[in-house]
């Protein structure tokens, strides 16, 4: 079922099943890092002497694991050359002087979801070091019970990250929502059998997100908490009405 973002919370639209676990993407979903990732890739591409690419083309591969992103941008590169580009990107990224800026409402959302008993996790294309440093820098690490990176398992859109998290929490796929700003996130959720929720403020355009058949679309993080509460309220009413 595809839901229009303008109709995201409506009594005429059946709410999503109440989640026990919400799995977030990181870049472009919780933090405003899209522009920085693009700039790092532009510098790495230049350093490697490769032809410059439009920023939107680079933005389109955000969400993939780093090696997979390099191979997608330059399919003609050998594995060794793609790894060299990935290493150049890492060097530039980890010497950045830009401060990570969470999206408006991110901290409050995570605090509220945690306080209301929702389990939280991350599934990201970042490296272990990249995610750990980002969690420390933003102070968001305390909100998440578990994380998976592309370095630990298969890159999106493989469902492996999600399946490992579900196994860790002892949950069925339909008990988890997956929130992401790219079609890689949404395809990953579909592949795992979870509920994909698209957020439109990140790397991929609304039209590209809609082509991945999200179960729900939100335009900002402020919209997720009411959606969660509605789902929980409906679930509670159903359970109380049962004999």
C-alpha positions as CSV (number, residue, x, y, z in Angstrom):
1,X,0.0,0.0,0.0
2,X,1.3,3.4,-1.0
3,X,0.3,6.4,1.1
4,X,0.7,10.0,0.0
5,X,2.7,12.2,2.4
6,X,0.0,14.9,2.4
7,X,-2.4,12.3,3.7
8,X,0.1,10.7,6.0
9,X,-2.1,10.7,9.1
10,X,-5.8,10.4,8.3
11,X,-8.6,8.4,10.0
12,X,-9.6,7.2,6.5
13,X,-6.3,5.4,6.0
14,X,-5.7,2.3,8.0
15,X,-2.6,2.9,10.2
16,X,0.5,0.8,10.0
17,X,0.7,-2.2,12.4
18,X,2.2,-1.1,15.7
19,X,6.0,-1.7,15.7
20,X,8.1,-3.2,18.5
21,X,11.2,-2.0,16.7
22,X,12.0,1.0,14.5
23,X,15.2,0.7,12.4
24,X,16.6,4.0,11.2
25,X,19.0,4.8,8.4
26,X,21.6,7.4,9.4
27,X,22.8,9.7,6.7
28,X,20.0,11.8,5.2
29,X,17.5,10.4,7.6
30,X,18.6,11.5,11.1
31,X,21.5,13.8,10.2
32,X,22.0,16.4,7.4
33,X,25.1,14.8,5.9
34,X,24.1,14.5,2.2
35,X,26.0,17.6,1.1
36,X,29.1,16.6,3.0
37,X,29.1,13.1,1.5
38,X,28.8,14.6,-2.0
39,X,31.7,17.0,-1.4
40,X,33.9,14.2,-0.1
41,X,33.2,12.1,-3.1
42,X,33.9,15.0,-5.4
43,X,37.3,15.5,-3.8
44,X,38.1,11.8,-3.9
45,X,37.2,11.6,-7.5
46,X,39.4,14.5,-8.4
47,X,42.3,13.1,-6.3
48,X,42.0,9.8,-8.3
49,X,42.0,11.7,-11.6
50,X,38.6,10.4,-12.6
51,X,36.1,12.4,-14.6
52,X,33.9,14.7,-12.5
53,X,30.3,13.7,-11.9
54,X,27.2,15.8,-11.4
55,X,26.4,16.2,-7.7
56,X,22.9,14.6,-8.2
57,X,24.5,11.5,-9.6
58,X,26.7,11.2,-6.6
59,X,23.8,11.9,-4.3
60,X,21.9,9.0,-5.9
61,X,24.3,6.4,-4.6
62,X,24.1,7.5,-0.9
63,X,22.9,4.6,1.1
64,X,25.1,2.0,-0.5
65,X,28.2,0.6,1.2
66,X,31.2,2.6,0.2
67,X,32.8,0.1,-2.2
68,X,29.4,-0.6,-3.8
69,X,28.9,3.2,-4.2
70,X,32.3,3.5,-5.9
71,X,31.5,0.7,-8.2
72,X,28.1,2.1,-9.0
73,X,29.6,5.5,-9.9
74,X,32.4,4.1,-12.0
75,X,31.4,0.6,-13.3
76,X,34.5,0.3,-15.5
77,X,36.9,0.4,-12.5
78,X,38.7,-2.8,-11.5
79,X,38.1,-3.9,-7.9
80,X,41.5,-2.6,-7.0
81,X,40.8,0.8,-8.5
82,X,37.4,1.0,-6.8
83,X,39.0,0.2,-3.5
84,X,41.5,3.0,-4.1
85,X,38.7,5.4,-4.7
86,X,37.0,4.2,-1.5
87,X,40.2,4.7,0.5
88,X,40.6,8.2,-0.9
89,X,37.0,9.0,0.2
90,X,37.7,7.6,3.7
91,X,40.8,9.8,4.1
92,X,39.0,12.9,3.1
93,X,35.9,12.1,5.2
94,X,37.7,11.4,8.4
95,X,39.7,14.6,8.1
96,X,36.6,16.7,7.7
97,X,36.1,19.9,9.8
98,X,32.3,20.0,9.3
99,X,30.1,19.4,12.3
100,X,27.3,16.8,12.0
101,X,23.9,18.5,12.2
102,X,20.9,16.3,13.1
103,X,17.7,17.1,11.5
104,X,15.3,19.3,13.4
105,X,13.4,17.2,16.0
106,X,15.7,14.1,15.7
107,X,16.8,14.1,19.4
108,X,13.3,14.7,20.7
109,X,11.9,12.0,18.5
110,X,14.4,9.4,19.7
111,X,13.9,10.4,23.3
112,X,10.1,10.1,23.0
113,X,10.2,6.8,21.2
114,X,12.6,5.4,23.8
115,X,10.5,6.7,26.7
116,X,7.4,5.1,25.2
117,X,9.0,1.7,25.0
118,X,9.9,1.4,21.4
119,X,13.1,-0.4,20.6
120,X,15.4,1.5,18.3
121,X,18.2,0.4,15.9
122,X,20.3,1.6,13.0
123,X,21.0,0.0,9.6
124,X,23.4,2.1,7.6
125,X,25.8,2.0,4.7
126,X,28.5,3.7,6.8
127,X,31.6,2.0,8.1
128,X,31.8,0.9,11.8
129,X,34.2,3.8,12.5
130,X,32.0,6.3,10.6
131,X,28.9,5.3,12.5
132,X,30.6,5.1,15.9
133,X,32.1,8.5,15.5
134,X,28.8,10.0,14.3
135,X,26.9,8.5,17.3
136,X,29.5,9.9,19.7
137,X,29.5,13.3,18.0
138,X,25.7,13.7,18.1
139,X,25.3,12.0,21.4
140,X,22.7,9.7,19.9
141,X,24.4,6.4,20.8
142,X,22.4,6.0,24.0
143,X,19.1,5.7,22.1
144,X,19.9,2.7,20.0
145,X,19.9,-0.9,21.3
146,X,21.8,-2.2,18.3
147,X,23.3,-1.2,15.0
148,X,24.4,-2.7,11.7
149,X,26.7,-1.2,9.1
150,X,27.6,-2.3,5.5
151,X,31.0,-3.2,6.9
152,X,29.5,-5.8,9.2
153,X,27.3,-7.5,6.6
154,X,25.9,-7.0,3.1
155,X,25.2,-3.6,1.6
156,X,21.7,-2.4,1.0
157,X,19.3,-3.3,-0.6
158,X,20.2,-6.8,0.7
159,X,18.0,-7.5,3.7
160,X,20.9,-9.0,5.7
161,X,21.3,-6.0,8.1
162,X,17.6,-6.2,8.9
163,X,17.4,-9.9,9.2
164,X,20.3,-9.9,11.6
165,X,18.7,-7.2,13.8
166,X,15.3,-9.0,13.8
167,X,17.1,-12.2,14.9
168,X,18.9,-10.3,17.6
169,X,15.6,-8.9,19.0
170,X,13.7,-12.1,18.4
171,X,11.1,-10.4,16.2
172,X,9.1,-11.1,13.1
173,X,9.7,-8.8,10.1
174,X,6.2,-7.3,10.3
175,X,7.0,-6.1,13.9
176,X,9.6,-3.6,12.5
177,X,9.4,-0.3,10.7
178,X,12.3,0.8,8.6
179,X,12.7,4.6,8.1
180,X,15.0,5.9,5.4
181,X,15.6,8.6,2.8
182,X,16.7,6.4,-0.1
183,X,15.1,3.7,-2.3
184,X,17.9,1.4,-1.1
185,X,16.4,1.6,2.4
186,X,12.9,0.9,1.1
187,X,14.0,-2.0,-1.1
188,X,15.9,-3.4,1.8
189,X,12.8,-3.3,4.0
190,X,10.7,-4.9,1.3
191,X,13.3,-7.7,0.9
192,X,13.2,-8.4,4.6
193,X,9.4,-8.2,4.9
194,X,9.5,-5.1,7.2
195,X,7.4,-2.0,6.8
196,X,9.3,0.7,4.7
197,X,8.7,4.3,5.7
198,X,10.1,6.9,3.3
199,X,11.3,10.3,4.5
200,X,11.6,13.0,1.8
201,X,14.1,15.4,3.3
202,X,17.2,13.4,2.4
203,X,19.2,12.1,-0.6
204,X,16.6,10.7,-3.0
205,X,13.7,12.6,-4.6
206,X,10.1,11.9,-3.6
207,X,9.4,10.4,-7.1
208,X,12.3,8.0,-6.7
209,X,11.1,7.1,-3.2
210,X,7.6,6.5,-4.4
211,X,8.8,4.2,-7.1
212,X,10.1,1.9,-4.3
213,X,6.5,1.5,-3.0
214,X,6.8,2.7,0.6
215,X,4.1,1.8,3.1
216,X,4.1,5.3,4.3
217,X,5.7,8.7,3.4
218,X,6.7,11.4,5.8
219,X,8.3,14.8,5.1
220,X,10.1,15.3,8.4
221,X,11.0,13.6,11.6
222,X,8.2,15.5,13.5
223,X,5.7,13.4,11.6
224,X,6.9,10.0,12.8
225,X,5.9,10.2,16.5
226,X,2.2,10.9,15.8
227,X,2.3,8.0,13.3
228,X,3.8,5.7,15.9
229,X,1.3,6.8,18.6
230,X,-1.6,6.3,16.2
231,X,-0.5,2.8,15.4
232,X,0.0,2.0,19.1
233,X,-3.4,3.4,20.0
234,X,-5.2,1.3,17.4
235,X,-3.3,-1.8,18.5
236,X,-4.3,-1.2,22.1
237,X,-7.9,-0.6,21.2
238,X,-8.0,-3.8,19.2
239,X,-6.5,-5.8,22.1
240,X,-8.9,-4.4,24.6
241,X,-11.9,-5.2,22.4
242,X,-11.0,-8.8,22.1
243,X,-12.7,-11.2,24.6
